[in-house]
Amino acid sequence: METFKAICVSIALVIISVGGGCAPLPDVGKIADQAQTEKPPKILTAKGMLSEEKSRAIMKRLQGSVYHTDLLQRHNAVLEMVDGGSPLIGGNKVTLLTDGETTYAAILNAIECATDTINLETYKIEDDATGRTFADLLVQKQQEGVQVNLIYDAIGSLPTPASFFDRLRKAGVQVVEVNPLKGLQPAVSNPVHADHRKLLVVDGTLVITGGINISQVYTSTPFQSEGRKSKKPAVPWRDTDVEIEGPAAAAFQELFVDMWLRQNGPPLDRERYFPEQTTEGHALVRAIASTPGESNRITYISYVCAMIFAEHSIHLTNAYFIPDDHILDALTEAARRGVDVKIIVPSITDSSLAYYAMRYNFAELLKAGVKVFERKKALLHAKTAVIDGVWSTVGSTNMDFLSLSSNYEVNAVVLSPRFGTAMEEMFSKDLSESNEITWEQWQKRSITERTKELFAHMMSHLL
């Protein structure tokens, strides 16, 4: 009964938040037309900003590394224009983390190896075996003298008891709660904007970010929680994160500190949290994030621009693929001009409403030549893309209304042919575990299915 009440409160808060405080999504096509592409991008390294000559040489090499494409130059011009001139950051080592087990191993290892600071931000942290493993390690590191700071979303972590966080606080961990639920009054009087980010920054030099929350579902099954039995199919969750070592860590650290200060967290010593950076690899990285109330939703603009400028391939994986008209236009127009557009979506989901809202758009996509696949044998929760083999993104951003227009989100954009190859290999593996939806098959679905899709589409602004 308590879980049922928690779910009802969560739904009520989401409904309250819709229609208030959401900045309109920008017309990315018009923004793209305004960008000046003559200058090379700004590239920051551990030794400082590169010269225009060196930046131009790096971009030229990248643009011809897989296919010849102007995607990178055009995309960077738009991002620099709308994101206050934030540069690409060079000299990073980037490692793809393709599932929950791999990601948790990387996160726990990074925390274990921390020597000075641990900053962890998550939408959901549950009081289950996995959550308690994380809590135990955070307490241990705090007792060793490492300062641990935690940001969590109260709505996402609604089932987690206060005692879970009180234990961390008593150990010295600094804990900040986004969307605190002290009765319903604060939520009713102010729009609810979920902190949907998943971000770990260790010692200011290592970052892990992506789609994975802290929950046992990534190590067991999506429909079976601790102490319960379910008759539903037992399948693993399928998600993706990325580990970044190098100068780009400072950009993600800035995002954490900004959120910390927005929530009135205790002051943080910048010298401690922003150490001198060193070169760790060759990948270019941009940290992109969206903040409620901002008219320039950077994660949205970045995604749509990459689709608009794609010349060869768009390989997209998204857990809640409920795109707006601009994204639909970008994908269908890309397919019509000969770009290989493939999208992987879930066949199993934790939300029936989201499932049917996704399917509502399949007809338009299929008629334009977009290839749509449903991932089998897993609950797909990943939010990733690889475009033209060299532009990749991994993050927390779903393609649904609240994620695109309202939530706090964070993605890593990686420009690297080597990382692009790893992304393509992961995409191909998911394709091999997916069923393609053909136009002929789609036309044969029942009236009942079509009705569910229409109803879900009408409710899609709640997703």
N, C-alpha and C positions, 0 to 999 in steps of 0.2 A: 504493500500500500504506500509506503514512504517513497519507493522508487517511482510509482505511478504519479504521486503528487509532485515529485521533482520534475518529471517529464512535463506535466501540465504547466508548472510554473515556467519552465524553459520555453514552451510553446507560446505562452502568454506574453513573455517578454519579447520574443521575436516579433510577434504580431504588433505589439506596442511600438517597436522600433521602426517598423516599415512606414515610410511616408514622412519621416521626420529626420532631418540631419543628413540626408544622403545627397551628396553633390551629384548633379547630372553627369552622366558619362560623356566625355568629350567626343567630338567628331574627329577621329584620328586622321581620316583622309584629308581634311582641310589643314590640319596641323602638319601633315607630311608634305603638303604642297608648299608650305612656308619655309621649310628647313633649307638652309644653305649647305650644300654638300661639297663645296670646293675645298674647304680646309680639311686637313687630316684631323682625326679625333685627338683629344687631350688624353695622354697616357701617363699616369703617375706610377713611379717605381719606388723601391726602397731608397734610391739615391736621389729622388726628386722627379720633376716633370721632364719628360723627354722633349727633345727639339722636334719641330714640325717635320724635319727631314727624316729623323728616325721613326717617328710615328707613321709617316706616309709609307716608309719601307716595310714596316711591320704589317700594316693594313694591306698593302699590295701582295705580300707573301701569303697572308691568310686568305685573301679573296680568291687566290688561285690554287689553294692547297687541296681542295676536294673537287669543286667545280669552279668555273669562272663565274663569279657572282658579285653584283654591286650591293647586295643586301647589307653587308656590314657597314660600309661607308654611309649609306643612306639612313640606316637605322640609328647609328651613333649620332648623326647630325640632329635627328629629331630628339633623341634622349638628352643631348647636351642643351638643346634649346628649351625644353620644358622642365628639366630637372636642375635648373640653376647652374649649369655648367659642370656638374659632377663628372669627373673623369673616369675612363676605364683605368683599371689598376693592373699593372703587369707584375710578373715574377712570382706567380702562384703555382703551387702544386695542388691539383684538384683530383679527388678520388670519388668515383661513383659508388654509392651504397645502395644496392638493388633490392634489399628486403629488410624486414624488421629485425631478424636475427643479426644480420651484418651491421645494421645501423646501431642497434643496442650495444653490440660488442665494441664498436668504434667510440660511442658516447661514453660508455663506462670506462674504457681504457683512457680516453682523454681526461675524464674527471680524475681517475686514479693517478694519472701522471701530472696533474696540476700542481704547481709550486707556489702560486701567489693568489690568483683570483679565478672564480668560476661564476659566470653569468648564464643563467638558464631561464628561458622564456618559453612557455608552452600554453596551448589552449586547454589541454586536458591532462591532468595527472590524477590517476586513480589509486585508491587505497586497496590495491590487490598485490599479488606477489611481486609483480614488476615494479609497481610504484613504491613498495616498501624496500625493494632492493636499491632503487635510486635514493630514497630517503636515507637509508642506512649509510650509503657511501657519502652523501652530502654532509651528513652529520659527522662522519669520520674525518672528512677533509677539513671541515670547520674546526674540529678539535685539534687538527694538526697545524692550525694557523693559517690555512688558506681561507680567504674571505669568500663566502658563498652568498650569492644574491639570486633570488628566485622571483620571477613574475609569472602569475597564472591567471587565467580567466575564470571568474566565479561561475559563470553560466556553463562553460565547457566542463568545469570540474564540480558541477552541482552535486553529484552523489558523494563526493569525497568529504568526510566529516571534518569539522574544524580541528579536532584533536590531531589529525594528521599534520596540519600546518603548525599547530601550537608546539608540537614536539620539535619541529625544525627551528622555530623561533627561540625556544628555550635553550637550544644548543648554540645559538649565536648566528644562525642563518638569517639574513635580512630578507623578508618576504613581503612582496607587494601584490595586492589583489586588484585586478581590473574588473569593473562592473560589480562592486561589492553588493551583496544582497542583504541589506539590513531592513527586513520587511520588504515591501514592494515600492515604497514611496520614491526612493532615488531613481529607480528604473522607470516609474511611471512619469516622473517629472522631466526626465531627460531621455533622449533616444539611446537605445542600447547599441553599442558598436563593439562587436566581439573582437578580442585580441586573438586572432586566429594564427598568429605567428608561432613557428617552432624554431627555436634558435638557441644554440649553445656557443659561447665564446670562452675559451680557456686561456688564461694568461695573456689575453689580448693578441694572441698569435695564431690560434687555431679555431676554426669555425665548423660547426655542423648544422645544416639547415635543410628543410624539406617539408614532408607531409606527415611525419610520424609523431603521434602523441605518445605519452607515457602511459601505457595500458597493456594488460596481459593479452589483449586480443591479437597482438603481433607475435605472440609466442604460443598461443593456443588456437581457439577458433572464434569467429565473430559472434556466434550466437550462444556461446557458453561462457558465462562469467563464473567466478570462483564460488563454489558451493551450490551451483545450480545445474540442473540437467535440462537439456533441450532436445526436442524431437526433430528440430530443423537440421538441414545438412551441415556437417562439420567441414568447413573450408578455411584455409588460411587467409589472412589479410595480405594484400600485395601493395606495398608502398615504396617510396624512393626518397633518399636523402643524398646529400653531397658533403664531403669533407674538404675544407679549403685551408691550406697552410700558406702563409705569406702576407704580403702587405695589404691584401684585400680584407684581412681580419679587422683592421682598424675601421673600415667603413661599416661592417656589421656591428662592431662594438658601439659606434656612434648611434646606430639604430636602437640598440638595447638601452644605452644611457638616455637617449631622448624619451623612450617609453617610460623608463624609470622616473625621470623628472616630471613627465606629464601626470604620473600617478602619485606625485609628491613623496617619492621614496627618499630615504636619507641621502645626504650629499655623498658623492663619490669623488675620490681624489683622481683627477685626470692623469697625473703623472704615473700613478699606479696602474691605471687601466689602459693606457696608451703607450706601451713601451716602444723602443726603437725596433723597426721592422727589418727583416732580412729577406733576400731573394731565396725562394724555395723551389721554383719551377719556371715554366714558360707560359702558362695560361694567362690570358687576359680575363678579368672578372669585373663585373659591375654588380653592386648591391642595389637592388631596387625594392622599394617599399611603398605601400599606400597607407594614408592616414585619413580617418574620417573627416569630412568637411572640406577636403582639398578638391578643387575642380580638376586638377591634373592628377588623375589616378594613374600613377606611373606604371604599376604592374599591368594595367589594362592597355595603356598606350604602347608599352613595350611588346606585348603579345600581338596586338592588332597590326602594329607597324611591321613586325617580322613577317606576318602573313601577307600583308600588302606587297612587301618588297621581295618575297620569295620568288626564286627563278627556277628551281629544280624540284625541291621536295619539302613537304610539310608533314612531319610525323608527330602526331599529337596524342598524348595519353592523359585523360582527365576523369576524375572520379565522379564529378557532378557537371556533366557537359550540358549546360542550359544557356547557350549563347544568346546575346542580344542581336539586333539586326545588323549592326556594324561587323560583328565577328562572322555572322552568317554570310554577309556580302563578301567579306575578305576571303573566306574559304571557298565559296562557290565561284567567285571570279578567278581565283588562283587555279582551280581545277579546270575551268573553261579555257584558260590560256596555256594549259598543258602541264601545269605543276602536278607532281605526284602527291596528292593529298590523301593521307590515311589517318583515321581517327580510331583509337581504341577506347571503348567505354565499358562499364561493368555489365555483366549479365546477372550478377548477384549484388544486392545492395542492402544497406541498412535503412533505406528510405524508399518506400513504394511510390510516394509522391514524386520524389526526385527521379526515380526510374522512368516513370511514364512521362514526366516533363521532358526528359532527355529524348525520348523516342518521338515526341511530337515533331521535332525538327528533321527527322531522318529523311522524309520524303523530299524536301527541298535539297538537301545535301546529295542524296543519291541521284536525283534527276540531273544535277550539275556535273556528276562524274566523281564526286567525293566517295572514297571507299570507307565504309564503316564496319568496324569489327567489335564483337562483344567478347570480353575476356571470360573464359571458363574457369571453373575449379578454384576460384579465388574471389575474395571481395576486394575489388580494385579501389584503392584509395590514393593512388599516385596523381601528381599534377606536374607533368613534364612535357617538353617539346624539344625536338631537334629539327632544324630548318637548314636546308642547303648543305647539310653535313658538317657545318662549322659553327652555327649559332645554336646554343643550347640553353635551356632554362630548367631549373629544378626549384620547387618552392612549395608554398602553402596555398597558392591562389587557385581556387576552383573557378570554373566558368559558369557561375550562377550569379544571380542578381546581388545578393548581399556581399559575396566575396569580391565581386568586381566594383561595387559602388559604395560599400559602407564599412567593411571590416578593416582592421589592421592586418596587413598581409606582408610577407617578405619572400622574395625570390632571388636566387643567384643566377645571373646571366654569364655564361662562360663562352668565350671565343677561343676555340682550340680544335684543330682537326683530330688530335688524338682523343680528346674527351668526346668529340662528336662521334668518333668511331665506337667508343664504348656505349654511347647513348643509342646508336643505331643497332648495335648488337643486342642491347637490352630490349629495344623495340621489336626486333625480329624474333626474339625469344617469346615475347608476349603475343606476337602475331601467331606463332606456332601453337599457342594455347588458346586461340580465339576462333570464333565462327564469324565468317563474313556475312553481312546482311545484304542480299541482292535486291535490286528493284523488283524483280519478278516475285520474289518471296514476300517482299514488303506489301505489295498490292493485295496479297491474299489474307492479310490479317483480319480478324473478326470485327464486327461492329462494336462488340464489348471492348476490345482493345482500343479501337479508335476513340470511343467515348471516354475511356480512362485517360488517354493521352490529351484530349481536349480539356477535360476537367483539370488535369495536372498543369497544363499550360496556363490556364486561367489563374491558377494559384501559385505560379512560378516565382512571383515577387516575394514569396515567403521563404524561398530557398536561397 
